[in-house]
Structures are given as structure tokens and as C-alpha cells.
Amino acid sequence: MKSTGSKINLALNKSVEERKAMAELDHPKISVKRQAELLNVNRTSLYREVQAHQEREENIQIMHAIDAIYTDMPFFGYWRMTAKLREKGFNVNRKRVRRLMRLMGIHGISVDGT
């Protein structure tokens, strides 16, 4: 049996999080498996709670330093930013700096116009 109605429109018009919130794990008539099918979400995601990620205090201090450096020199990429942070006494590698810069939504600006 092919379903063409409000269920498909519901799946297309709502975000995944909104659709997950619609599921009722203790519904007396509709199983969780069927609800997951109707809402077009993975069944396991209905059971699992999303855990908020919190940065360590050390990373927050590094992010403040990155912000200060980036304000003065927005053309620094993560390689030069790493070198500058090391000069300031932070024990960081380029992967960590790259991740934190990405998390902050900043990147080096090209000076040569490309």
C-alpha cells in the first residue's frame, strides 16, 4: 500500500528534530517502529537523547586568544595562528587550532585578492 498524503508532507515540511519530538514512545496503539516509519526518522534516534557538548575551560581560553589575534590579523590561517598561540605560551597543535577556528566560524582572509 502506497502512502500519499499528509504523512509524506509532514516528513518533508518539518525538521528531523521536530519530527522526533512528535513521536510518543508509550502510545497505546502505534508502535515505535511504525511511528519512526511514518515520521521518516531512525528508530534508534527516538530513544537516544542528544548530549550537549561543552568545551573545556582551556579551549575557551585558547578561543579568546584566537579571537584577539584574529581581530588584529584576520589574514592569519590556522598554521600562522598556531605559531602565534605558541609564542604566547599555549601548548597547541594545528589540528586543535583548526577545529576551534572552525567552531568559531572564522578563517584566514586572503590578502592577495584570490
URKA-V138081 format. One record per pair of residues at least 12 apart in sequence whose C-alpha atoms are under 7 Angstrom apart, sorted by the first residue. I is the first residue (numbers start at 1). J is the second residue. Records with the same first field share a line. If there is no record, write none. Layout:
BEGIN
I->J, J
END
This chain:
BEGIN
7->38
11->39, 40
16->41
19->39
20->46
23->35
63->100
74->108, 109
75->108, 109, 110, 111
76->108
77->107, 108
78->94, 97, 98
79->94
82->94, 97
END
